[in-house]
Amino acid sequence: MIPSSELILNPDGSVYHINLLPEQIAHDIIFVGDQNRVEKITKHFDSIEFSTQKREFKTQTGMYKGKRITVMSTGIGPDNIDIVMNELDALVNIDLKTRTIKDKLTSLNIVRIGTSGSLQADIPVDSFVMSAYGLGLDNMLRSYLIDSISEKNIEEAFIKQTDWDLRKGRPYVIKGSNSLLKKFESNEIKKGFTGTAGGFYGPQGRVLRLNIQDADLNSKMDSFKYNGIQMTNLEMETGAIYGLGKLLGHECLSLNAIIANRVTGTFSEDPYKAVDALIEYSLDKLAE
């Protein structure tokens, strides 16, 4: 039995942070970072059966073209993903009343919809990228046993090419869901290699008042190549989602609307339009 100090429940029996009961989520789940983006997605639904919010974790479940879908905001960063992924898994794979792991485990489909900046000139603003791999530059996932799921050859190449300082922790590379990559594949979307940073400023090479450990890291990441793989974009959740998803047995895919291109110095003239287009694309693919 899992102790109450490890699996914390609210008085109504819901899981602590995300404030949900098992029957309130669908098998297909969309993640967004921003709680205000939840309703930008569910406004397309035919109906909404459930809505709740606790802290930054807002959830709505409803129907879209005959498909039951849950949309949830995770907040920003790998630490929040650690909370959301573990608590979602608890909803479907742990009996919350007996606090025991179920004999038959459930695999969820989890699709992240986000925005990002492109690291390559040939990935223009307003285009879509789906992450074939997630590169984790944070240390969160290293708290788990990930050696059996990580792409060690790519990790080693990245460490060598960027002269990565291992005092910051060892980067990890996790592949996205093969089934979801195939489901979302089309001429409208590019496969990518997405970096996940543990912060927004220094970890992504931004300098305000503090100097950073490697002022050349961004240019090193831009030029990284391994067997045809190169970094396409940088954000703060994909690697953590892929890692925990694979460990827990869920199918995960990260999608990004490119609203800036750092190489060309361009920014989308209408980023909201780009995001809305990706939302509609994603909903239709899930409903197929």
N, C-alpha and C positions, 0 to 999 in steps of 0.2 A: 504494500500500500504506500502511495506517495504521501509524505507528510504535508500537513497544511502550511508549513513554512516554505515548502518548495512549490506547491501548486496552490496559489492563493485564490480564494473564491469570495465573491461579494455575498451579502446576506441573502440575495435572491437566487444564489447558486450559479450566477454568471461568472465567467473568468475575469480576473481582477482588472487589468488595464483596459482591455477592449470592450468589457461590459456586455458580453454576448453569451447566449445559450446556444447549444448545438443546433436546434431547429431554426435558428434565425439566420443561418448562412446557407448559401447555395454551394454547389459543387464547383462552379466556375466563379472565380473571384478576380476583381480588378483592383489593383493597388494604385493609389495616387499619393503624392507627398502632401499636397495642400488640401486641407479640409474643405476649402471653398470650391475645389474642383469636383468633389463628389457629385453635387447637383448639376454640374455642367455635363456630367455623363448621364445621370438618372433622369434628366429632363427628356431624354430620348426614349425612356421606358414607356411601355403601354400601361403599366401599373406599378405602384410601390406598395409592398405589403408591410414593410418594417423599416423603422429609422431610429437610430440612437446616437448619442455622442457622449464620450467621456474624455476630458482633456483634448488632445489633438486627434484622437481616434474617433472619427465619424464613420458610421456604417449605414448603408441603405441596401435593402434587398428587394428585388422586384422582377418583372417579366419584360423581356425584349424579344419580340418576334417569336414567342413561344419558348424562349430559353430563360430559365431562372438564373439570375446573375446577382452577385453581391459586389458592391463597390465600397471600398474602405480606404480612408486616409491613414497613412502610416506616420506622418511627420517626417522629419529630415534625419538621414544618417543611419549607419549600420547599427548603432545601439538601439534605435527604435525598431529596426527590422528584427533584431534579436527578440524583442518583446512580442511583436505581432506574429512572427512566424511560429514561435513556440506556443503561443496561446491559441492561434488558429488550429495548430496541430492537436492541441489538447482537446479542442471542441469535437474533433472527429475520431481521435484515436485513443482517448482516455475516457473511461467511465467516470464522470465527475462525482457520482454518488458514492461509488465504492473506492474511488481514487486508484483504480487499477488500469493497466494498459489492456486494451481490447485484444482479443485473439485474432480478429480479422481487421486489418488496417485499411484505411481509406486514403486514396491519393487524390488531392485536389489539383485543379488547374488554376494557376495563379499568373496573371498577366499584369505587369507594371506598365502604366502609361505615364510618361514624364516628358520633360523638356531638357534640352542639352545643347552644348556648344560643340561644333565640329572641330576636329583637329586636322582635317585634311581638306585641301583646296577643292578636290573633286566631289565633296559631299556638301552641296549648297544649302543655304537656308531654305526653309519650308519643305525639305525632304524628310523622309522617315528612315530611321535606323532600327533594326532589331538585333539584339546582342547575341551572336553565336557563342561568345565567351564573355565572362565577367572577370576582370582583373581587380582583386581586392588589395588596396594599398593601406587598409586599416588593419588593426590587430584583433578585432572582435572574433572573427571566425577561428583564429588560432587557439581559442579557449576550448575548441572541440577537436575531435580526432578526425582530421580531414585528409590524411595522407592517401587514403584509398580512393578519393574522389578528385584530387587535384591534378592538373596537367603539369607535371613536374618539368618536362622539357621546355615548355613555354616560360614557366617561372624562371628557370635557370637562364634562358636567353635574355629575358627582361632584366634580371639582376645584373648580368654581365654587360649588356649594351648600355644600360643607364648608369652603371657604376653605383648601384643602389646601396645606400648605407644601411646595413642590417641592424644597426642600433635602433632603427625605426620599426623593426619587425620585418619578417619575411613576406613578401607579396605572395598571393595565391591566385591561381587561375582555375575557374570552374566553367564547364560547358553548360550551355542552356539546354532546355528540353528538346530532344530530337522531334518528338511528335508535335509540339507547338511550333517549332521552327518550320516544319513542313506545312502545318495548317495555315500559318500566316504568310507563307512565302508567296510573292507575286512580283511583277515588274515595278510595282509602286514602292517597294521597300528594299533597302540594302542591308545585307548582313554585316554586322560590325563586331568590333572587339572593344568593349566598353570598360574604361577605368572607373573604379569606385574609390573615392577619397574619403578619409575619415573626418574631413573638415572642409570649410568653404574658402578660407583665406590662405594661410600658409601651406596646408596640405595640397592646395591646387595652384600653388605658385604665386598667389596674390601678395603684394607687399603694400602695407599701409604705413605703420610706424615700426614694425618689427622686421628685422632681416631674417631670411629663411636659410635652412641648412644647405640647400642646393638650389642656387639661383638659376641654374641651367636645366633643371629637371623637366620643365615643360617642353623645351626643344628636344631633349633626349627622348621623351615619350612620343612626340610627333614623328620622330624619325625611326622609331622602333619597328623592326620587321623580323618575322620568323615564318618561314615556309608559306609565304604569301599573306600572312596575317599582319596587319598593322593597326595601331590604335585609331579608332574612329571618333570617340567622344569620351567625355569625362563627367561623372556625376557622383552621387553619394549613396546609392542603394543596391545597384544591380549585383555586384559580387556577393554581398551578404545574402540577398534573396536566393541566388543560385546555389550558394554553399549550403545554407540551411535547408533549402528545398530538396536538394539531392540527398542530404543526410537523413531527412525525415521521410523521403519517398514521395514528394510532390513534384508535379510538372510545372516548371517556371519559365517565363519568358519576359524579357524587358524590351519595351518599345519606347523610342524617343522621337519627338518632333524636334528637328534641328532649327533653332531660332537664331543662332549666331554662328559665324564661321571665323575662328580666330586667325586663320591663315590669311584670308582675304580681307579681314577687318570689316565684314558686313554683318548687319543685323536685320532680321525679318521686318518688313514694312508693316506686317499685320500678324504678330505671333499668335494672337488668339484664334485667327482663322486657321493657322497651321495646326494648332492643338485640336480645334474642333474637327478638322479633317481626319486627324489620327484617331480621335475618339470614335467617329462614325465608321472608319475603316476597321477598327478593333472590334466594335460591337457586332458588325456584320460578319466578321470572321468567326467570332465566338458562336454566333447564332446559326452558322452553316451546319 
